[in-house]
Amino acid sequence: MRLYLAGLLLAVSIPATALGQTRDSPFPGTMTLNVDATDTEQGIFRVTQTIPVASSGPMTLNFPKWLPGNHAPRGQIEKLAGLTIRAGGKLLSWSRDPLDVYAFRVDVPAGARQLDIDFQFLSATEEDQGRIVVSPEIINLQWQSVSLYPAGWATRQIPVAATLKIPNGWRAATALRPTSGSGERLAFPPVDYETLVDSPVLAGKYFRSESLGHNVTLNIVADEAKYLAATPAQIEVHRRLVDQAVKLFGSRPFDHYDFLLGLTERIGTIGLEHHRSSENIAYPEYFIDWASGPGRRNLLAHELSHSWVGKYRRPAGHMVPDFSTPLNDELLWVYEGQDQFWGYVLGARAGLFSKVETLDALAAIAAAQDVRVGRSWRDLADTTNDPVITPRRPKGWISYQRSEDYYNDGLLIWLEVDALLRAQTGGVKGMDDFARAFFGGQDGDFRPRSFTFDDVVATLNAISPFDWAGLLIRRTTKETANAPLEGISRGGYRLVYTEEPSLYFRDKERRAGEIDLSFSVGLTIGKGGKVNTVVWDGPAFSAGLTSAAEIVAVNGRVYSDQGLIDAISAAKGGSEPIRLIVRTGSHVREIPISWNGGLRYPRLAKATPGDSSLDLLLRPRP
């Protein structure tokens, strides 16, 4: 306990230490930033920027490095090119800091009043270069990629006035509100640099905007006009999402909020939170293929809840003065874990997911976390380091290495907290009470407030006294054999496995382009028999299979997805292995998989009669 709290005290001290190295006072002057984003064929953003200077001598300019929402140093410095810096028309030489490649050093000449900067941001044109952000129909502009800022000043103290040029006839959406501009050039009022970076732009040739009430707007861009064809009933579901969120938290920590939703296969996927907007890419058929399954529809519920959880209330270790100071991520199981929790809860309450789809989604999550056998050596708290360790690169043995499990393990922990609160208060109180007490504030006030582990515990104890600190420490810092499923069992359900997948599970497979046999033979398989993942210590693992393999044949027949499914079913209750012919590179071999348990797909089965705490949790609020 002392070691755990010592780490949390370190998190609290980071902002104070960092602020000791920066000036938390108004920057002398206003930066200007002009971005030309009209090159939608080559994806080149052309940038001109001015930065006022107060005196001559050495100066450092930073490119944003540690990015909120990414929880890691993911600024795309490699895509900055053509940097020139001038003062009074004279070209200045610059050098990169040898220990921090995001920092540029320059000597400001005597008498200079500002630096005039030009560069290009060369956005990815292929997936192996990074996320694609420009297509002939859509632009997703992130200001941190097209700007520098002066080192030594708190970014919330640096004013910047930005303009953006987009293709003629396009429309743009952002949490910023342009003061002028028509057609292709938009001018925004000065805001502090931190707010600018927190206000991405989504612009497109095909655009639709819908008011959702409570000063919230749904802005949609798409590859083609047909994908904008949302029905009134579909828009109404999104209105209910906003209404349910405001009822849950009891206030709005924004003056206005903009969903930025791109329906496209030509722009890279993203689900990134911001205080007054989302930044999301979903599949093009989000509206027109509504009946086929819920897909990513709870994504907007997750992102909206971030306005309260993670932006208005932030872990103390995220209250940093600039984009060069490292973030302390150890409370991400609260930050992202609660957003994962509220994303599914609000999605169910609004009708983005039906109750059955929500229960099936929770079953899939619980089962997937339960086969993460890496929890036997790596606790949940350590997975909060994954944004820095891995940056979401593929892992060969993800069930053993673990990944950003603070999302879904966090969800399961908060399910348990809700069930315990309801049990202790006779069903009167639950996580809704925590949300209102912890994340509530004044309407329109979006000044961030920090929180610590102790703050979480104190709020829970104020609702219902219990050893919350002990419970949360056990769930986050102890190695275990299984996922924390107590929230499901206390909530009146149990995780079971059936031979038939749920409709939600089938939809999940379809959208992922794979078949998921994790809970039987221990594999997921993509197109053409390519093995995507192998569950550590599962039957396929024990047979020697790896994710580099391609299955060529099953029981003497040419591979097909259905053929493998049939073979697993046929082997149930017998003693014969399932025989695979597998190719790995130029090496071909036979692999017998010893599995006679048949097909297994996760479901939640009702364990208690009547409405249980989980049923009450998912019910819409009047």
Order of alpha helices (4+ residues) and beta strands (2+ residues): alpha-beta-beta-beta-beta-beta-beta-beta-beta-beta-beta-beta-beta-beta-beta-beta-beta-alpha-beta-beta-beta-alpha-beta-beta-beta-alpha-beta-alpha-alpha-alpha-alpha-alpha-alpha-alpha-beta-alpha-alpha-alpha-beta-alpha-beta-beta-beta-alpha-beta-beta-alpha-beta-beta-beta-alpha
